[in-house]
Amino acid sequence: MLSDPVVKTASIRDVEMLQVYLWVCALEGSIAAIQQELFPLYVMLYPTLKVQWEMVRQMMYLLRYEISDHLTPKQSNTLMPYFQALLQMFSSEILH
């Protein structure tokens, strides 16, 4: 359950890690860090932990709006190409 303190802590950690990876990709000018490190980690761990992909997509949807609300338009535009690539990786066509 999402209100469970352990689940809440893990969820916050995952969102923070995702944000860090987005900035790393923006700084490197490449989506490689997410493709080669973060995505395989999620694919390996989340099914084992019984995390549904739809929940992950919902987290990303919410993160997109937080990015837009808290960053300047220039900062947001810097992240969006990497965020779009991330959304494609986690799309329902790729992960069921």
N, CA, C and O atoms as CSV, one atom per row, in Angstrom:
chain,resi,resn,atom,element,x,y,z
A,1,MET,N,N,0.831,-1.168,0.000
A,1,MET,CA,C,0.000,0.000,0.000
A,1,MET,C,C,0.886,1.247,0.000
A,1,MET,O,O,1.926,1.275,0.658
A,2,LEU,N,N,0.473,2.264,-0.734
A,2,LEU,CA,C,1.302,3.459,-0.880
A,2,LEU,C,C,1.504,4.221,0.430
A,2,LEU,O,O,2.482,4.955,0.570
A,3,SER,N,N,0.612,4.059,1.368
A,3,SER,CA,C,0.768,4.772,2.639
A,3,SER,C,C,1.764,4.080,3.576
A,3,SER,O,O,2.154,4.651,4.595
A,4,ASP,N,N,2.166,2.883,3.242
A,4,ASP,CA,C,3.162,2.164,4.041
A,4,ASP,C,C,4.465,2.968,4.029
A,4,ASP,O,O,4.927,3.352,2.955
A,5,PRO,N,N,5.070,3.233,5.192
A,5,PRO,CA,C,6.287,4.054,5.243
A,5,PRO,C,C,7.427,3.524,4.370
A,5,PRO,O,O,8.157,4.313,3.770
A,6,VAL,N,N,7.587,2.223,4.291
A,6,VAL,CA,C,8.660,1.645,3.468
A,6,VAL,C,C,8.390,1.893,1.986
A,6,VAL,O,O,9.295,2.248,1.231
A,7,VAL,N,N,7.151,1.706,1.583
A,7,VAL,CA,C,6.775,1.933,0.187
A,7,VAL,C,C,6.913,3.411,-0.157
A,7,VAL,O,O,7.400,3.765,-1.231
A,8,LYS,N,N,6.486,4.259,0.751
A,8,LYS,CA,C,6.592,5.702,0.534
A,8,LYS,C,C,8.048,6.128,0.367
A,8,LYS,O,O,8.380,6.884,-0.545
A,9,THR,N,N,8.907,5.641,1.248
A,9,THR,CA,C,10.340,5.964,1.177
A,9,THR,C,C,10.944,5.468,-0.136
A,9,THR,O,O,11.697,6.192,-0.787
A,10,ALA,N,N,10.618,4.245,-0.522
A,10,ALA,CA,C,11.150,3.678,-1.767
A,10,ALA,C,C,10.642,4.452,-2.973
A,10,ALA,O,O,11.387,4.668,-3.930
A,11,SER,N,N,9.396,4.868,-2.939
A,11,SER,CA,C,8.822,5.619,-4.059
A,11,SER,C,C,9.499,6.977,-4.217
A,11,SER,O,O,9.822,7.394,-5.329
A,12,ILE,N,N,9.709,7.655,-3.103
A,12,ILE,CA,C,10.400,8.952,-3.147
A,12,ILE,C,C,11.813,8.774,-3.675
A,12,ILE,O,O,12.275,9.566,-4.498
A,13,ARG,N,N,12.503,7.738,-3.207
A,13,ARG,CA,C,13.859,7.452,-3.685
A,13,ARG,C,C,13.861,7.221,-5.191
A,13,ARG,O,O,14.744,7.716,-5.892
A,14,ASP,N,N,12.880,6.473,-5.695
A,14,ASP,CA,C,12.820,6.177,-7.128
A,14,ASP,C,C,12.594,7.437,-7.948
A,14,ASP,O,O,13.219,7.614,-8.994
A,15,VAL,N,N,11.719,8.307,-7.491
A,15,VAL,CA,C,11.457,9.559,-8.215
A,15,VAL,C,C,12.695,10.449,-8.186
A,15,VAL,O,O,13.043,11.066,-9.193
A,16,GLU,N,N,13.352,10.516,-7.049
A,16,GLU,CA,C,14.579,11.318,-6.956
A,16,GLU,C,C,15.666,10.763,-7.863
A,16,GLU,O,O,16.380,11.523,-8.518
A,17,MET,N,N,15.795,9.441,-7.905
A,17,MET,CA,C,16.800,8.822,-8.766
A,17,MET,C,C,16.481,9.105,-10.241
A,17,MET,O,O,17.382,9.375,-11.036
A,18,LEU,N,N,15.228,9.042,-10.587
A,18,LEU,CA,C,14.818,9.326,-11.949
A,18,LEU,C,C,15.170,10.765,-12.334
A,18,LEU,O,O,15.644,11.022,-13.440
A,19,GLN,N,N,14.937,11.683,-11.427
A,19,GLN,CA,C,15.281,13.083,-11.686
A,19,GLN,C,C,16.785,13.257,-11.881
A,19,GLN,O,O,17.222,13.985,-12.772
A,20,VAL,N,N,17.563,12.591,-11.049
A,20,VAL,CA,C,19.024,12.674,-11.177
A,20,VAL,C,C,19.450,12.149,-12.548
A,20,VAL,O,O,20.272,12.767,-13.225
A,21,TYR,N,N,18.894,11.020,-12.949
A,21,TYR,CA,C,19.250,10.458,-14.250
A,21,TYR,C,C,18.837,11.375,-15.391
A,21,TYR,O,O,19.555,11.476,-16.386
A,22,LEU,N,N,17.705,12.041,-15.269
A,22,LEU,CA,C,17.297,12.984,-16.315
A,22,LEU,C,C,18.317,14.111,-16.454
A,22,LEU,O,O,18.685,14.484,-17.568
A,23,TRP,N,N,18.773,14.651,-15.327
A,23,TRP,CA,C,19.765,15.724,-15.376
A,23,TRP,C,C,21.107,15.219,-15.902
A,23,TRP,O,O,21.783,15.923,-16.652
A,24,VAL,N,N,21.491,14.015,-15.516
A,24,VAL,CA,C,22.741,13.445,-16.038
A,24,VAL,C,C,22.654,13.347,-17.559
A,24,VAL,O,O,23.592,13.717,-18.266
A,25,CYS,N,N,21.535,12.851,-18.053
A,25,CYS,CA,C,21.359,12.742,-19.506
A,25,CYS,C,C,21.430,14.112,-20.176
A,25,CYS,O,O,22.052,14.269,-21.227
A,26,ALA,N,N,20.787,15.099,-19.557
A,26,ALA,CA,C,20.825,16.452,-20.125
A,26,ALA,C,C,22.247,16.996,-20.145
A,26,ALA,O,O,22.672,17.602,-21.129
A,27,LEU,N,N,22.980,16.780,-19.061
A,27,LEU,CA,C,24.361,17.275,-18.992
A,27,LEU,C,C,25.272,16.556,-19.985
A,27,LEU,O,O,26.171,17.166,-20.564
A,28,GLU,N,N,25.036,15.256,-20.179
A,28,GLU,CA,C,25.853,14.482,-21.114
A,28,GLU,C,C,25.372,14.622,-22.549
A,28,GLU,O,O,26.098,14.286,-23.485
A,29,GLY,N,N,24.149,15.118,-22.727
A,29,GLY,CA,C,23.585,15.243,-24.071
A,29,GLY,C,C,23.261,13.890,-24.681
A,29,GLY,O,O,23.307,13.725,-25.900
A,30,SER,N,N,22.934,12.923,-23.833
A,30,SER,CA,C,22.688,11.559,-24.294
A,30,SER,C,C,21.730,10.851,-23.337
A,30,SER,O,O,21.767,11.079,-22.128
A,31,ILE,N,N,20.884,10.002,-23.882
A,31,ILE,CA,C,19.945,9.214,-23.095
A,31,ILE,C,C,20.590,7.909,-22.594
A,31,ILE,O,O,19.928,7.098,-21.944
A,32,ALA,N,N,21.856,7.715,-22.893
A,32,ALA,CA,C,22.542,6.449,-22.606
A,32,ALA,C,C,22.469,6.037,-21.141
A,32,ALA,O,O,22.281,4.854,-20.856
A,33,ALA,N,N,22.608,6.959,-20.216
A,33,ALA,CA,C,22.589,6.594,-18.788
A,33,ALA,C,C,21.265,5.945,-18.406
A,33,ALA,O,O,21.240,4.971,-17.654
A,34,ILE,N,N,20.179,6.479,-18.920
A,34,ILE,CA,C,18.875,5.874,-18.630
A,34,ILE,C,C,18.730,4.551,-19.361
A,34,ILE,O,O,18.260,3.572,-18.781
A,35,GLN,N,N,19.123,4.510,-20.614
A,35,GLN,CA,C,18.987,3.275,-21.404
A,35,GLN,C,C,19.825,2.139,-20.846
A,35,GLN,O,O,19.365,0.999,-20.784
A,36,GLN,N,N,21.043,2.438,-20.444
A,36,GLN,CA,C,21.985,1.391,-20.068
A,36,GLN,C,C,21.995,1.070,-18.575
A,36,GLN,O,O,22.413,-0.020,-18.186
A,37,GLU,N,N,21.545,1.992,-17.740
A,37,GLU,CA,C,21.624,1.781,-16.298
A,37,GLU,C,C,20.251,1.736,-15.630
A,37,GLU,O,O,19.894,0.735,-15.009
A,38,LEU,N,N,19.490,2.809,-15.755
A,38,LEU,CA,C,18.233,2.915,-15.012
A,38,LEU,C,C,17.150,1.979,-15.545
A,38,LEU,O,O,16.536,1.245,-14.770
A,39,PHE,N,N,16.912,1.994,-16.835
A,39,PHE,CA,C,15.862,1.158,-17.412
A,39,PHE,C,C,16.084,-0.327,-17.123
A,39,PHE,O,O,15.152,-0.997,-16.679
A,40,PRO,N,N,17.284,-0.865,-17.357
A,40,PRO,CA,C,17.494,-2.287,-17.025
A,40,PRO,C,C,17.280,-2.588,-15.538
A,40,PRO,O,O,16.790,-3.660,-15.184
A,41,LEU,N,N,17.645,-1.649,-14.679
A,41,LEU,CA,C,17.438,-1.839,-13.247
A,41,LEU,C,C,15.951,-1.922,-12.932
A,41,LEU,O,O,15.524,-2.802,-12.186
A,42,TYR,N,N,15.168,-1.021,-13.489
A,42,TYR,CA,C,13.717,-1.050,-13.276
A,42,TYR,C,C,13.110,-2.340,-13.818
A,42,TYR,O,O,12.268,-2.956,-13.165
A,43,VAL,N,N,13.533,-2.744,-15.003
A,43,VAL,CA,C,12.989,-3.960,-15.617
A,43,VAL,C,C,13.329,-5.185,-14.770
A,43,VAL,O,O,12.539,-6.126,-14.691
A,44,MET,N,N,14.479,-5.175,-14.149
A,44,MET,CA,C,14.888,-6.305,-13.316
A,44,MET,C,C,14.153,-6.298,-11.966
A,44,MET,O,O,13.686,-7.342,-11.511
A,45,LEU,N,N,14.051,-5.133,-11.330
A,45,LEU,CA,C,13.528,-5.065,-9.966
A,45,LEU,C,C,12.015,-4.965,-9.851
A,45,LEU,O,O,11.413,-5.643,-9.018
A,46,TYR,N,N,11.396,-4.137,-10.668
A,46,TYR,CA,C,9.979,-3.856,-10.458
A,46,TYR,C,C,9.082,-5.077,-10.571
A,46,TYR,O,O,8.198,-5.237,-9.729
A,47,PRO,N,N,9.252,-5.945,-11.557
A,47,PRO,CA,C,8.396,-7.142,-11.582
A,47,PRO,C,C,8.599,-8.026,-10.348
A,47,PRO,O,O,7.642,-8.599,-9.827
A,48,THR,N,N,9.832,-8.132,-9.889
A,48,THR,CA,C,10.130,-8.927,-8.696
A,48,THR,C,C,9.422,-8.338,-7.474
A,48,THR,O,O,8.950,-9.071,-6.605
A,49,LEU,N,N,9.356,-7.007,-7.420
A,49,LEU,CA,C,8.710,-6.324,-6.298
A,49,LEU,C,C,7.199,-6.168,-6.507
A,49,LEU,O,O,6.501,-5.578,-5.682
A,50,LYS,N,N,6.720,-6.703,-7.615
A,50,LYS,CA,C,5.296,-6.655,-7.969
A,50,LYS,C,C,4.794,-5.232,-8.183
A,50,LYS,O,O,3.642,-4.920,-7.881
A,51,VAL,N,N,5.668,-4.370,-8.707
A,51,VAL,CA,C,5.284,-3.013,-9.064
A,51,VAL,C,C,4.721,-3.060,-10.478
A,51,VAL,O,O,5.382,-3.533,-11.403
A,52,GLN,N,N,3.515,-2.573,-10.637
A,52,GLN,CA,C,2.878,-2.585,-11.950
A,52,GLN,C,C,3.417,-1.439,-12.802
A,52,GLN,O,O,3.653,-0.334,-12.315
A,53,TRP,N,N,3.603,-1.734,-14.081
A,53,TRP,CA,C,4.160,-0.729,-14.992
A,53,TRP,C,C,3.253,0.477,-15.101
A,53,TRP,O,O,3.736,1.592,-15.301
A,54,GLU,N,N,1.967,0.287,-14.976
A,54,GLU,CA,C,1.049,1.426,-15.044
A,54,GLU,C,C,1.317,2.405,-13.898
A,54,GLU,O,O,1.168,3.615,-14.068
A,55,MET,N,N,1.702,1.895,-12.754
A,55,MET,CA,C,2.040,2.766,-11.634
A,55,MET,C,C,3.301,3.576,-11.941
A,55,MET,O,O,3.392,4.752,-11.589
A,56,VAL,N,N,4.257,2.947,-12.590
A,56,VAL,CA,C,5.484,3.643,-12.983
A,56,VAL,C,C,5.152,4.730,-13.999
A,56,VAL,O,O,5.662,5.846,-13.902
A,57,ARG,N,N,4.305,4.414,-14.968
A,57,ARG,CA,C,3.906,5.420,-15.962
A,57,ARG,C,C,3.163,6.583,-15.305
A,57,ARG,O,O,3.340,7.737,-15.695
A,58,GLN,N,N,2.340,6.279,-14.317
A,58,GLN,CA,C,1.633,7.341,-13.593
A,58,GLN,C,C,2.622,8.234,-12.854
A,58,GLN,O,O,2.461,9.454,-12.834
A,59,MET,N,N,3.650,7.633,-12.242
A,59,MET,CA,C,4.683,8.403,-11.554
A,59,MET,C,C,5.360,9.353,-12.541
A,59,MET,O,O,5.610,10.513,-12.216
A,60,MET,N,N,5.653,8.862,-13.740
A,60,MET,CA,C,6.310,9.699,-14.738
A,60,MET,C,C,5.400,10.817,-15.224
A,60,MET,O,O,5.848,11.939,-15.458
A,61,TYR,N,N,4.138,10.506,-15.370
A,61,TYR,CA,C,3.160,11.514,-15.763
A,61,TYR,C,C,3.148,12.648,-14.735
A,61,TYR,O,O,3.191,13.824,-15.097
A,62,LEU,N,N,3.091,12.287,-13.462
A,62,LEU,CA,C,3.091,13.295,-12.400
A,62,LEU,C,C,4.411,14.054,-12.346
A,62,LEU,O,O,4.425,15.263,-12.112
A,63,LEU,N,N,5.510,13.358,-12.560
A,63,LEU,CA,C,6.820,14.002,-12.560
A,63,LEU,C,C,6.913,15.042,-13.675
A,63,LEU,O,O,7.498,16.109,-13.488
A,64,ARG,N,N,6.346,14.732,-14.808
A,64,ARG,CA,C,6.360,15.685,-15.933
A,64,ARG,C,C,5.716,17.001,-15.523
A,64,ARG,O,O,6.232,18.069,-15.851
A,65,TYR,N,N,4.598,16.937,-14.812
A,65,TYR,CA,C,3.932,18.161,-14.382
A,65,TYR,C,C,4.706,18.868,-13.282
A,65,TYR,O,O,4.702,20.098,-13.221
A,66,GLU,N,N,5.354,18.135,-12.434
A,66,GLU,CA,C,6.188,18.759,-11.411
A,66,GLU,C,C,7.372,19.482,-12.058
A,66,GLU,O,O,7.742,20.577,-11.634
A,67,ILE,N,N,7.955,18.873,-13.069
A,67,ILE,CA,C,9.056,19.509,-13.794
A,67,ILE,C,C,8.583,20.830,-14.380
A,67,ILE,O,O,9.248,21.857,-14.242
A,68,SER,N,N,7.442,20.794,-15.028
A,68,SER,CA,C,6.901,22.008,-15.651
A,68,SER,C,C,6.572,23.083,-14.616
A,68,SER,O,O,6.756,24.272,-14.874
A,69,ASP,N,N,6.087,22.666,-13.448
A,69,ASP,CA,C,5.689,23.624,-12.415
A,69,ASP,C,C,6.872,24.238,-11.663
A,69,ASP,O,O,6.777,25.368,-11.183
A,70,HIS,N,N,7.987,23.502,-11.556
A,70,HIS,CA,C,9.073,23.957,-10.689
A,70,HIS,C,C,10.331,24.432,-11.417
A,70,HIS,O,O,11.231,24.998,-10.798
A,71,LEU,N,N,10.390,24.206,-12.706
A,71,LEU,CA,C,11.565,24.643,-13.461
A,71,LEU,C,C,11.200,25.801,-14.372
A,71,LEU,O,O,10.035,26.016,-14.705
A,72,THR,N,N,12.213,26.530,-14.760
A,72,THR,CA,C,11.978,27.572,-15.750
A,72,THR,C,C,11.664,26.892,-17.087
A,72,THR,O,O,11.993,25.721,-17.277
A,73,PRO,N,N,11.043,27.607,-17.994
A,73,PRO,CA,C,10.787,27.006,-19.313
A,73,PRO,C,C,12.069,26.500,-19.983
A,73,PRO,O,O,12.050,25.452,-20.628
A,74,LYS,N,N,13.167,27.218,-19.843
A,74,LYS,CA,C,14.427,26.789,-20.444
A,74,LYS,C,C,14.908,25.481,-19.818
A,74,LYS,O,O,15.326,24.569,-20.531
A,75,GLN,N,N,14.853,25.387,-18.493
A,75,GLN,CA,C,15.268,24.158,-17.815
A,75,GLN,C,C,14.364,22.997,-18.210
A,75,GLN,O,O,14.837,21.895,-18.488
A,76,SER,N,N,13.084,23.250,-18.230
A,76,SER,CA,C,12.121,22.216,-18.609
A,76,SER,C,C,12.364,21.743,-20.042
A,76,SER,O,O,12.328,20.544,-20.318
A,77,ASN,N,N,12.609,22.676,-20.941
A,77,ASN,CA,C,12.881,22.316,-22.340
A,77,ASN,C,C,14.171,21.520,-22.485
A,77,ASN,O,O,14.295,20.697,-23.391
A,78,THR,N,N,15.128,21.762,-21.599
A,78,THR,CA,C,16.373,20.998,-21.614
A,78,THR,C,C,16.115,19.531,-21.278
A,78,THR,O,O,16.729,18.642,-21.867
A,79,LEU,N,N,15.215,19.279,-20.342
A,79,LEU,CA,C,14.935,17.909,-19.902
A,79,LEU,C,C,13.959,17.157,-20.798
A,79,LEU,O,O,14.019,15.931,-20.881
A,80,MET,N,N,13.070,17.869,-21.463
A,80,MET,CA,C,11.969,17.207,-22.161
A,80,MET,C,C,12.387,16.174,-23.214
A,80,MET,O,O,11.749,15.124,-23.281
A,81,PRO,N,N,13.402,16.397,-24.030
A,81,PRO,CA,C,13.770,15.342,-24.992
A,81,PRO,C,C,14.150,14.028,-24.295
A,81,PRO,O,O,13.832,12.946,-24.788
A,82,TYR,N,N,14.820,14.129,-23.166
A,82,TYR,CA,C,15.228,12.941,-22.419
A,82,TYR,C,C,14.020,12.321,-21.708
A,82,TYR,O,O,13.900,11.101,-21.598
A,83,PHE,N,N,13.148,13.182,-21.237
A,83,PHE,CA,C,11.940,12.699,-20.595
A,83,PHE,C,C,11.043,11.981,-21.612
A,83,PHE,O,O,10.455,10.947,-21.295
A,84,GLN,N,N,10.940,12.515,-22.811
A,84,GLN,CA,C,10.148,11.868,-23.860
A,84,GLN,C,C,10.721,10.494,-24.211
A,84,GLN,O,O,9.974,9.534,-24.401
A,85,ALA,N,N,12.034,10.407,-24.296
A,85,ALA,CA,C,12.672,9.110,-24.567
A,85,ALA,C,C,12.378,8.138,-23.431
A,85,ALA,O,O,12.125,6.957,-23.673
A,86,LEU,N,N,12.410,8.620,-22.212
A,86,LEU,CA,C,12.093,7.794,-21.050
A,86,LEU,C,C,10.651,7.295,-21.118
A,86,LEU,O,O,10.386,6.120,-20.865
A,87,LEU,N,N,9.729,8.178,-21.456
A,87,LEU,CA,C,8.326,7.781,-21.590
A,87,LEU,C,C,8.159,6.702,-22.647
A,87,LEU,O,O,7.372,5.772,-22.469
A,88,GLN,N,N,8.891,6.821,-23.742
A,88,GLN,CA,C,8.810,5.800,-24.787
A,88,GLN,C,C,9.329,4.459,-24.288
A,88,GLN,O,O,8.758,3.417,-24.611
A,89,MET,N,N,10.402,4.471,-23.505
A,89,MET,CA,C,10.940,3.223,-22.957
A,89,MET,C,C,9.927,2.522,-22.069
A,89,MET,O,O,9.829,1.295,-22.078
A,90,PHE,N,N,9.178,3.296,-21.307
A,90,PHE,CA,C,8.220,2.737,-20.359
A,90,PHE,C,C,6.795,2.700,-20.908
A,90,PHE,O,O,5.844,2.529,-20.146
A,91,SER,N,N,6.643,2.856,-22.204
A,91,SER,CA,C,5.304,2.875,-22.794
A,91,SER,C,C,4.628,1.507,-22.664
A,91,SER,O,O,5.284,0.482,-22.480
A,92,SER,N,N,3.332,1.525,-22.763
A,92,SER,CA,C,2.571,0.271,-22.649
A,92,SER,C,C,2.862,-0.657,-23.827
A,92,SER,O,O,2.638,-1.863,-23.729
A,93,GLU,N,N,3.358,-0.111,-24.938
A,93,GLU,CA,C,3.730,-0.952,-26.078
A,93,GLU,C,C,5.003,-1.751,-25.784
A,93,GLU,O,O,5.193,-2.844,-26.318
A,94,ILE,N,N,5.862,-1.205,-24.941
A,94,ILE,CA,C,7.126,-1.861,-24.605
A,94,ILE,C,C,6.955,-2.757,-23.378
A,94,ILE,O,O,7.357,-3.921,-23.381
A,95,LEU,N,N,6.356,-2.198,-22.340
A,95,LEU,CA,C,6.197,-2.932,-21.072
A,95,LEU,C,C,4.725,-3.135,-20.775
A,95,LEU,O,O,3.959,-2.173,-20.719
A,96,HIS,N,N,4.337,-4.358,-20.588
A,96,HIS,CA,C,2.924,-4.677,-20.305
A,96,HIS,C,C,2.740,-4.966,-18.844
A,96,HIS,O,O,1.626,-5.254,-18.408
